[in-house]
Amino acid sequence: MTDITTIGEILIDLTQTGVNGAGIPQFDANPGGAPANVAVAASRLGARAAFWGKAGEDGFGAYLRRVLEDSGVNCAGLLTGRQATTMAIVSVDGRGERDFRFVRGADQELAPQEVDEAAVLDSKILHFGSVSLTPGLARDATIFAARTAHENGRVVSYDPNYRPALWASEADAVEWMRVPLPLVDIIKLAEEELPLLTGVSDPEAGSALLAEQGVKLVLVTLGGEGVFCRWQGQTWRQSGIAVKVADTNGAGDTFLGAVLSRLCRRGPENPLENLTRAELEDILAFANRAAAITCSRSGAIPAMPTLAEVEA
C-alpha cells in the first residue's frame, strides 16, 4: 500500500538566485509545485509516495519526471499534457521572502477520468492543494480524488496555499478554497491564509471553526515561530528551529511532507487512529527540523533533506 498520494500541479520554479554585475536578476530552473514538493519531501523522509498530475511533453516535463523518480516517488500518475510545462517565476527579497508569478500550462489539463480510483484507494493519505482548484479540468479531478478518498475512509490532507495571481479575485479564491473542507481530515495553512478560510485571524478561534467543519488535525504554520496545532480539542504552539534563511521556498511543503511521512510510520491503515498528543508533538518537532534545513538552502525540491540529515 502506498503511504501518500499527492495530486495537483508540478512545475518549474524559475527562482531568483541574485543579480549579475549589471544588476540583472539571475534565475535557476528548479523543480517545484506544492503537491510534487510534498511527495518528494515525504519520500526522502522514508514514506512510500506517489504523484498524480500533468507536465508538458518538453524538456522541463522530462526533467521533472526524472527528479521525482530520483527521489523515489512513484510517477505512474505523472501524465503528459498538450500544453507546455507550467512555470512559476519566484522572486526573492533580501529577507528570503518570495513573490510568485505563474505561466500556467499542462498542470490544468488533468481530467477526472484520468484519475485512477484504485491508486487513490491504495493510499493511506491523499493530499492536494488549492492551486489545482483554480479554473480548469484539474479542479474537477482534484475534488473527485478527494471525495473518492474521503468516502472510502482514507485520510485526506489539504494545503490551501493562496496564490493571488492565479485567481480572478480574492472572493473567488475564498469560495473555492472552502469547497473541499468537508472532505478534509488534515489541513496545513499559513498564518495569513487562516482568515481567508475562517474569517478570523486568531489561530485558536480559526482552528475551532475548521474543527467544526470536520477537520481533525489543524496545523497553522507561523514561520520561524513554529506551528500552532489543534488536535482532539487540545491546542498548543510548537516552537520552530532557528536557522539562517537562504530561501523559504518549499519550507511549508517540507514541513507537511515530514508530518505525513511520520504519521504513516505509525502502522495503522488510518494514520490518525489513536494518535496521542505526545506522538504528535514528536512528529511536529521532526517536521520543524526538516523545514529548517530546507530554509537554509536555495530552491524547493533541491533543498529538501533526507531522513539521515533530519535525524542527525
KOLDREN-225017 format. One record per residue: residue in three letters; y, x, z of N, C-alpha, C in turn. Coordinates in steps of 0.1 Angstrom, whole numbers, padded with zeros to 4 digits, always signed. Layout:
! residues N
AlaYXZYXZYXZ;...
END
This chain:
! residues 312
Met-0012+0008+0000+0000+0000+0000+0013+0009+0000;Thr+0022+0005-0008+0035+0012-0009+0043+0009+0004;Asp+0050+0019+0010+0058+0016+0021+0071+0009+0017;Ile+0078+0014+0008+0091+0009+0004+0093+0008-0011;Thr+0096-0004-0016+0101-0005-0030+0115-0009-0030;Thr+0123-0001-0037+0137-0004-0039+0140-0009-0053;Ile+0149-0018-0054+0152-0024-0067+0168-0024-0069;Gly+0172-0021-0081+0186-0021-0084+0191-0010-0093;Glu+0203-0005-0091+0209+0005-0100+0204+0019-0098;Ile+0202+0026-0109+0201+0041-0109+0211+0046-0120;Leu+0217+0057-0116+0229+0061-0125+0232+0076-0123;Ile+0241+0080-0130+0247+0094-0129+0260+0093-0121;Asp+0260+0100-0110+0273+0102-0103+0280+0114-0109;Leu+0291+0112-0116+0300+0123-0120+0309+0126-0108;Thr+0304+0136-0100+0311+0138-0087+0320+0150-0088;Gln+0332+0148-0084+0342+0159-0084+0338+0170-0075;Thr+0339+0182-0080+0335+0194-0072+0347+0203-0069;Gly+0358+0200-0075+0370+0208-0073+0379+0207-0085;Val+0388+0217-0086+0397+0218-0098+0396+0233-0103;Asn+0399+0234-0116+0399+0248-0121+0413+0254-0119;Gly+0414+0266-0125+0427+0273-0123+0439+0266-0129;Ala+0436+0256-0138+0447+0249-0144+0450+0236-0137;Gly+0442+0233-0126+0444+0221-0118+0436+0209-0124;Ile+0427+0212-0134+0419+0201-0140+0407+0198-0131;Pro+0404+0185-0127+0392+0182-0119+0379+0186-0126;Gln+0370+0192-0118+0357+0195-0124+0346+0186-0117;Phe+0336+0182-0125+0326+0173-0121+0312+0178-0123;Asp+0303+0175-0114+0289+0177-0116+0282+0163-0119;Ala+0272+0163-0128+0265+0151-0131+0253+0150-0122;Asn+0254+0143-0111+0244+0142-0100+0236+0129-0102;Pro+0223+0129-0099+0216+0116-0099+0220+0107-0088;Gly+0221+0094-0090+0225+0085-0079+0221+0071-0082;Gly+0229+0062-0075+0226+0048-0074+0219+0045-0061;Ala+0226+0036-0053+0222+0034-0039+0207+0031-0037;Pro+0201+0022-0044+0186+0019-0042+0178+0031-0046;Ala+0181+0038-0057+0174+0050-0060+0176+0061-0050;Asn+0188+0062-0044+0190+0071-0033+0181+0068-0021;Val+0180+0056-0018+0172+0052-0006+0158+0055-0008;Ala+0153+0053-0021+0139+0056-0024+0136+0071-0022;Val+0145+0079-0028+0144+0094-0027+0144+0098-0012;Ala+0154+0093-0005+0155+0097+0009+0143+0094+0017;Ala+0138+0082+0015+0126+0078+0022+0114+0086+0018;Ser+0112+0089+0005+0101+0097+0000+0102+0111+0006;Arg+0113+0117+0006+0114+0131+0011+0111+0131+0026;Leu+0113+0120+0033+0111+0120+0047+0097+0114+0050;Gly+0088+0113+0040+0074+0111+0043+0069+0097+0039;Ala+0077+0088+0034+0073+0075+0031+0067+0074+0016;Arg+0059+0064+0014+0054+0061+0000+0064+0052-0006;Ala+0072+0057-0015+0084+0049-0021+0082+0047-0035;Ala+0087+0035-0040+0088+0032-0054+0101+0027-0058;Phe+0105+0028-0071+0118+0023-0075+0116+0013-0087;Trp+0124+0003-0088+0124-0007-0099+0138-0008-0104;Gly+0140-0006-0117+0153-0007-0123+0153-0002-0137;Lys+0165+0000-0143+0166+0004-0157+0176+0015-0159;Ala+0172+0025-0168+0181+0035-0172+0181+0035-0187;Gly+0190+0043-0193+0191+0043-0208+0181+0052-0214;Glu+0179+0050-0227+0170+0058-0235+0178+0070-0240;Asp+0182+0079-0230+0190+0090-0233+0187+0102-0224;Gly+0194+0113-0226+0191+0124-0217+0193+0122-0203;Phe+0203+0114-0199+0205+0111-0185+0194+0103-0179;Gly+0189+0093-0187+0178+0085-0183+0165+0093-0180;Ala+0162+0102-0189+0151+0111-0188+0152+0120-0176;Tyr+0165+0125-0174+0167+0133-0162+0165+0126-0149;Leu+0170+0113-0148+0169+0105-0136+0154+0103-0133;Arg+0146+0100-0143+0132+0098-0141+0125+0110-0135;Arg+0129+0122-0140+0123+0134-0136+0127+0137-0121;Val+0140+0134-0118+0144+0136-0104+0137+0128-0094;Leu+0135+0115-0097+0127+0106-0088+0113+0111-0087;Glu+0106+0114-0099+0092+0118-0098+0091+0131-0090;Asp+0101+0141-0092+0100+0153-0085+0101+0151-0070;Ser+0108+0140-0066+0109+0137-0051+0098+0128-0046;Gly+0088+0125-0055+0076+0118-0051+0077+0103-0052;Val+0088+0098-0058+0090+0084-0060+0081+0078-0071;Asn+0074+0067-0069+0067+0060-0080+0077+0054-0090;Cys+0076+0058-0102+0086+0053-0112+0080+0044-0122;Ala+0069+0037-0119+0063+0028-0128+0072+0017-0131;Gly+0081+0014-0122+0091+0003-0125+0104+0007-0130;Leu+0106+0020-0134+0118+0025-0140+0117+0023-0155;Leu+0123+0012-0160+0122+0008-0174+0134+0013-0182;Thr+0132+0012-0195+0143+0017-0204+0151+0005-0210;Gly+0164+0006-0209+0173-0004-0214+0178-0001-0227;Arg+0185-0011-0233+0191-0009-0246+0204-0001-0245;Gln+0211-0003-0234+0224+0004-0233+0222+0018-0227;Ala+0233+0026-0227+0232+0039-0221+0231+0038-0206;Thr+0227+0049-0200+0225+0050-0186+0239+0048-0179;Thr+0239+0041-0169+0251+0038-0161+0257+0050-0155;Met+0270+0051-0154+0277+0063-0147+0287+0058-0137;Ala+0287+0065-0126+0298+0063-0115+0306+0076-0115;Ile+0319+0074-0116+0328+0086-0115+0333+0087-0101;Val+0329+0097-0094+0332+0098-0079+0342+0109-0077;Ser+0354+0105-0074+0364+0115-0070+0364+0117-0055;Val+0366+0129-0050+0366+0132-0036+0379+0138-0031;Asp+0384+0132-0020+0397+0137-0015+0395+0149-0005;Gly+0405+0154+0001+0404+0166+0009+0396+0163+0022;Arg+0394+0151+0026+0386+0148+0038+0371+0145+0034;Gly+0368+0146+0021+0354+0143+0017+0352+0129+0014;Glu+0362+0120+0015+0360+0106+0012+0360+0103-0003;Arg+0353+0093-0007+0350+0090-0021+0358+0079-0027;Asp+0361+0080-0040+0367+0069-0048+0358+0067-0060;Phe+0353+0054-0062+0344+0051-0073+0350+0044-0085;Arg+0346+0048-0097+0349+0040-0109+0336+0040-0117;Phe+0332+0029-0123+0319+0027-0129+0321+0025-0144;Val+0311+0031-0152+0309+0027-0166+0295+0021-0166;Arg+0294+0008-0166+0281+0001-0165+0273+0002-0178;Gly+0260+0002-0176+0251+0002-0188+0238-0004-0185;Ala+0227+0003-0187+0214-0002-0186+0210-0008-0173;Asp+0216-0004-0162+0211-0010-0149+0213-0025-0148;Gln+0222-0031-0156+0225-0045-0156+0214-0053-0163;Glu+0206-0047-0171+0197-0054-0180+0184-0058-0174;Leu+0180-0054-0162+0167-0058-0156+0166-0073-0155;Ala+0156-0079-0161+0154-0093-0161+0143-0097-0151;Pro+0144-0110-0146+0134-0114-0136+0120-0113-0140;Gln+0117-0116-0153+0103-0115-0158+0098-0100-0159;Glu+0107-0091-0158+0103-0077-0158+0100-0071-0144;Val+0102-0079-0134+0099-0075-0120+0084-0079-0118;Asp+0076-0069-0114+0062-0071-0112+0060-0076-0097;Glu+0056-0089-0096+0054-0095-0083+0044-0088-0075;Ala+0033-0083-0082+0023-0076-0075+0028-0063-0068;Ala+0037-0056-0075+0043-0044-0069+0052-0048-0057;Val+0059-0059-0058+0067-0063-0046+0058-0066-0034;Leu+0047-0073-0037+0039-0078-0026+0030-0066-0021;Asp+0029-0055-0028+0022-0044-0024+0030-0034-0015;Ser+0042-0039-0012+0051-0030-0004+0054-0037+0010;Lys+0054-0028+0020+0058-0033+0033+0073-0038+0034;Ile+0081-0030+0027+0096-0033+0027+0101-0034+0012;Leu+0109-0044+0009+0116-0045-0003+0131-0043+0000;His+0137-0033-0007+0151-0030-0004+0160-0032-0016;Phe+0172-0037-0015+0181-0039-0026+0196-0038-0020;Gly+0205-0036-0029+0219-0036-0026+0227-0046-0034;Ser+0240-0046-0031+0249-0056-0037+0254-0053-0051;Val+0253-0040-0055+0257-0036-0069+0250-0044-0079;Ser+0237-0046-0077+0229-0054-0087+0231-0069-0085;Leu+0240-0073-0076+0243-0088-0076+0256-0091-0084;Thr+0262-0081-0090+0273-0083-0099+0268-0090-0111;Pro+0277-0096-0120+0272-0104-0131+0263-0096-0140;Gly+0252-0103-0145+0242-0097-0154+0228-0101-0150;Leu+0219-0098-0159+0205-0102-0156+0199-0096-0143;Ala+0204-0084-0140+0199-0078-0128+0201-0086-0115;Arg+0212-0094-0115+0214-0103-0103+0202-0112-0101;Asp+0198-0119-0112+0186-0128-0111+0174-0121-0107;Ala+0172-0109-0113+0160-0101-0110+0159-0097-0095;Thr+0171-0093-0090+0172-0088-0076+0169-0099-0066;Ile+0175-0111-0069+0173-0122-0060+0159-0127-0061;Phe+0153-0127-0073+0139-0131-0075+0130-0122-0066;Ala+0132-0109-0067+0124-0099-0060+0125-0102-0045;Ala+0138-0103-0040+0140-0106-0026+0133-0118-0021;Arg+0134-0129-0029+0128-0142-0025+0113-0141-0025;Thr+0108-0134-0035+0093-0132-0035+0088-0125-0023;Ala+0095-0114-0019+0091-0106-0007+0092-0115+0005;His+0103-0122+0007+0106-0130+0019+0096-0141+0020;Glu+0093-0148+0009+0084-0159+0010+0069-0155+0013;Asn+0066-0143+0011+0053-0138+0013+0052-0128+0025;Gly+0062-0129+0034+0061-0122+0046+0064-0108+0046;Arg+0070-0103+0035+0073-0089+0035+0087-0087+0042;Val+0090-0075+0047+0103-0072+0052+0113-0070+0041;Val+0125-0076+0042+0135-0074+0032+0147-0067+0038;Ser+0151-0056+0031+0162-0048+0036+0174-0049+0026;Tyr+0186-0049+0031+0198-0052+0022+0209-0043+0026;Asp+0216-0037+0016+0228-0029+0019+0239-0035+0010;Pro+0248-0043+0016+0259-0049+0008+0270-0039+0006;Asn+0267-0029-0002+0277-0018-0004+0288-0023-0014;Tyr+0299-0026-0009+0310-0032-0016+0317-0021-0025;Arg+0318-0024-0038+0325-0015-0047+0335-0024-0055;Pro+0348-0025-0050+0357-0034-0056+0359-0033-0071;Ala+0357-0022-0077+0359-0020-0091+0348-0028-0100;Leu+0337-0032-0093+0327-0039-0100+0328-0054-0100;Trp+0338-0059-0093+0339-0074-0091+0352-0079-0097;Ala+0352-0092-0102+0364-0098-0107+0374-0100-0096;Ser+0370-0102-0084+0378-0104-0072+0371-0102-0059;Glu+0378-0100-0048+0371-0099-0035+0364-0112-0032;Ala+0369-0123-0035+0363-0136-0032+0350-0138-0039;Asp+0349-0134-0052+0337-0134-0060+0326-0125-0053;Ala+0331-0113-0049+0322-0104-0043+0316-0110-0030;Val+0325-0115-0022+0320-0121-0009+0310-0132-0011;Glu+0313-0140-0021+0304-0152-0023+0290-0147-0027;Trp+0289-0137-0036+0276-0133-0040+0269-0123-0030;Met+0277-0116-0023+0271-0107-0013+0265-0115-0001;Arg+0270-0127+0001+0265-0135+0012+0252-0143+0007;Val+0250-0145-0006+0239-0154-0011+0226-0150-0006;Pro+0222-0137-0006+0208-0133-0002+0206-0132+0013;Leu+0216-0135+0022+0214-0132+0036+0203-0140+0042;Pro+0200-0153+0038+0189-0160+0044+0175-0153+0041;Leu+0175-0144+0032+0162-0138+0028+0160-0124+0035;Val+0170-0120+0043+0171-0106+0048+0166-0104+0062;Asp+0158-0094+0064+0154-0090+0078+0162-0079+0084;Ile+0165-0069+0075+0173-0057+0079+0185-0056+0071;Ile+0197-0054+0077+0209-0051+0070+0216-0039+0075;Lys+0220-0031+0065+0228-0019+0069+0241-0020+0061;Leu+0252-0020+0069+0265-0021+0062+0275-0012+0069;Ala+0285-0008+0061+0296+0000+0067+0305-0009+0075;Glu+0312-0003+0084+0321-0010+0093+0332-0018+0085;Glu+0337-0013+0074+0347-0020+0067+0341-0032+0059;Glu+0327-0032+0057+0321-0043+0050+0317-0055+0059;Leu+0317-0053+0072+0314-0063+0081+0322-0076+0080;Pro+0336-0074+0079+0344-0086+0078+0342-0094+0065;Leu+0338-0087+0054+0335-0094+0042+0324-0104+0043;Leu+0314-0100+0050+0302-0109+0052+0303-0119+0063;Thr+0311-0115+0073+0311-0124+0085+0325-0130+0088;Gly+0336-0124+0083+0349-0129+0086+0355-0123+0098;Val+0348-0114+0105+0353-0107+0117+0350-0092+0116;Ser+0358-0085+0123+0357-0070+0123+0349-0064+0135;Asp+0348-0072+0145+0342-0067+0157+0326-0067+0155;Pro+0320-0055+0157+0306-0054+0154+0297-0063+0163;Glu+0301-0065+0175+0294-0074+0184+0294-0088+0179;Ala+0306-0093+0176+0307-0107+0171+0301-0108+0157;Gly+0304-0099+0148+0299-0099+0134+0284-0099+0133;Ser+0278-0090+0141+0263-0089+0141+0257-0101+0147;Ala+0263-0108+0156+0258-0120+0162+0258-0131+0151;Leu+0268-0132+0143+0268-0141+0132+0257-0139+0121;Leu+0255-0126+0119+0244-0122+0109+0230-0126+0115;Ala+0229-0124+0128+0216-0127+0135+0214-0142+0134;Glu+0224-0150+0135+0223-0165+0135+0218-0169+0121;Gln+0220-0161+0111+0215-0164+0097+0201-0159+0095;Gly+0195-0153+0105+0181-0149+0104+0179-0134+0102;Val+0190-0126+0102+0188-0111+0101+0183-0106+0114;Lys+0172-0099+0114+0166-0095+0126+0172-0082+0131;Leu+0174-0072+0123+0180-0059+0126+0193-0057+0119;Val+0204-0055+0126+0217-0053+0121+0221-0039+0124;Leu+0225-0031+0114+0230-0017+0116+0243-0016+0109;Val+0253-0013+0117+0267-0011+0112+0271+0003+0113;Thr+0271+0011+0102+0274+0025+0103+0289+0027+0106;Leu+0292+0037+0114+0305+0040+0119+0310+0054+0116;Gly+0305+0059+0104+0309+0072+0100+0305+0083+0110;Gly+0313+0092+0114+0310+0103+0123+0307+0098+0137;Glu+0310+0085+0140+0308+0080+0153+0294+0074+0155;Gly+0286+0074+0144+0272+0070+0145+0270+0056+0140;Val+0263+0047+0148+0259+0034+0143+0259+0024+0154;Phe+0263+0012+0151+0261+0001+0160+0249-0007+0156;Cys+0241-0011+0166+0228-0017+0164+0227-0030+0171;Arg+0221-0041+0165+0217-0053+0172+0203-0055+0169;Trp+0195-0056+0179+0180-0059+0178+0175-0067+0189;Gln+0169-0079+0186+0164-0088+0196+0174-0091+0207;Gly+0186-0094+0203+0196-0099+0213+0203-0087+0220;Gln+0198-0075+0219+0205-0064+0225+0214-0056+0215;Thr+0225-0051+0220+0233-0043+0211+0237-0030+0218;Trp+0239-0019+0210+0243-0006+0215+0248+0002+0204;Arg+0255+0013+0208+0260+0023+0198+0252+0036+0199;Gln+0248+0041+0188+0240+0053+0188+0249+0064+0183;Ser+0251+0074+0191+0261+0085+0187+0257+0092+0174;Gly+0267+0096+0166+0264+0104+0154+0263+0119+0157;Ile+0261+0127+0147+0259+0141+0148+0272+0148+0142;Ala+0278+0157+0150+0290+0164+0145+0286+0174+0134;Val+0293+0174+0123+0290+0182+0112+0302+0185+0103;Lys+0303+0196+0097+0314+0199+0088+0311+0192+0075;Val+0319+0182+0071+0316+0174+0060+0320+0180+0047;Ala+0311+0181+0037+0313+0186+0024+0315+0174+0015;Asp+0308+0163+0017+0308+0152+0008+0300+0140+0015;Thr+0306+0129+0016+0299+0117+0023+0290+0109+0013;Asn+0290+0113+0000+0283+0105-0010+0268+0106-0006;Gly+0261+0095-0005+0247+0094-0002+0243+0094+0013;Ala+0253+0096+0022+0250+0097+0036+0244+0083+0041;Gly+0251+0072+0037+0245+0059+0042+0232+0056+0036;Asp+0229+0060+0024+0216+0058+0018+0205+0067+0025;Thr+0209+0079+0028+0200+0088+0035+0197+0082+0049;Phe+0207+0077+0056+0205+0071+0069+0195+0059+0068;Leu+0197+0050+0058+0189+0039+0057+0175+0043+0052;Gly+0174+0052+0043+0160+0057+0039+0153+0062+0050;Ala+0160+0070+0059+0154+0075+0071+0149+0064+0080;Val+0157+0054+0083+0153+0043+0091+0141+0036+0086;Leu+0141+0033+0073+0130+0026+0067+0117+0034+0067;Ser+0118+0047+0064+0107+0056+0064+0100+0056+0078;Arg+0109+0057+0089+0104+0058+0102+0097+0045+0107;Leu+0103+0034+0102+0097+0021+0106+0083+0019+0100;Cys+0082+0024+0087+0069+0023+0081+0058+0032+0087;Arg+0062+0042+0094+0052+0051+0101+0046+0045+0113;Arg+0052+0033+0117+0047+0027+0130+0033+0022+0128;Gly+0028+0019+0116+0015+0014+0115+0012+0000+0110;Pro+0019-0010+0117+0016-0024+0113+0021-0027+0099;Glu+0014-0037+0093+0018-0041+0079+0033-0046+0079;Asn+0037-0052+0090+0051-0056+0092+0058-0045+0101;Pro+0066-0037+0095+0072-0026+0103+0080-0029+0115;Leu+0085-0042+0115+0093-0047+0127+0085-0053+0138;Glu+0072-0054+0136+0064-0061+0146+0063-0052+0159;Asn+0066-0059+0170+0065-0053+0183+0074-0040+0185;Leu+0084-0039+0177+0093-0028+0178+0101-0028+0191;Thr+0101-0018+0198+0109-0017+0211+0122-0010+0209;Arg+0131-0013+0219+0144-0006+0218+0143+0009+0219;Ala+0134+0014+0227+0132+0028+0228+0127+0034+0215;Glu+0118+0028+0208+0114+0033+0195+0125+0033+0185;Leu+0133+0022+0185+0144+0021+0176+0155+0031+0179;Glu+0158+0034+0191+0167+0045+0194+0163+0058+0189;Asp+0150+0061+0190+0145+0074+0184+0146+0074+0169;Ile+0143+0062+0163+0145+0061+0148+0159+0063+0144;Leu+0169+0057+0151+0183+0059+0147+0188+0073+0149;Ala+0183+0080+0160+0187+0094+0162+0182+0102+0151;Phe+0169+0100+0146+0164+0107+0135+0172+0105+0122;Ala+0176+0092+0120+0184+0088+0108+0198+0095+0108;Asn+0204+0095+0120+0217+0102+0121+0216+0117+0118;Arg+0205+0123+0122+0204+0137+0119+0202+0139+0104;Ala+0194+0130+0097+0192+0131+0083+0206+0129+0076;Ala+0213+0119+0080+0226+0116+0073+0236+0128+0075;Ala+0236+0134+0087+0245+0145+0089+0242+0157+0080;Ile+0229+0160+0077+0225+0170+0068+0231+0167+0054;Thr+0229+0155+0050+0234+0151+0037+0249+0153+0036;Cys+0257+0149+0046+0271+0151+0046+0276+0165+0045;Ser+0267+0174+0050+0271+0188+0050+0269+0195+0036;Arg+0264+0187+0027+0262+0192+0013+0269+0184+0003;Ser+0269+0188-0010+0276+0181-0020+0266+0173-0028;Gly+0270+0162-0034+0262+0153-0042+0255+0143-0033;Ala+0247+0134-0039+0239+0124-0032+0225+0128-0031;Ile+0217+0126-0041+0203+0130-0041+0201+0145-0038;Pro+0208+0153-0045+0206+0168-0043+0209+0172-0028;Ala+0216+0164-0021+0220+0168-0007+0210+0163+0003;Met+0201+0154-0001+0192+0147+0009+0181+0157+0014;Pro+0179+0156+0027+0170+0166+0034+0155+0162+0033;Thr+0147+0172+0035+0132+0170+0036+0129+0166+0051;Leu+0117+0162+0053+0113+0159+0067+0113+0171+0076;Ala+0109+0183+0070+0109+0195+0078+0123+0199+0082;Glu+0133+0197+0074+0147+0200+0077+0152+0191+0088;Val+0149+0179+0088+0154+0169+0098+0147+0172+0112;Glu+0134+0175+0111+0126+0177+0124+0130+0190+0130;Ala+0135+0200+0122+0139+0213+0127+0152+0212+0135;
END
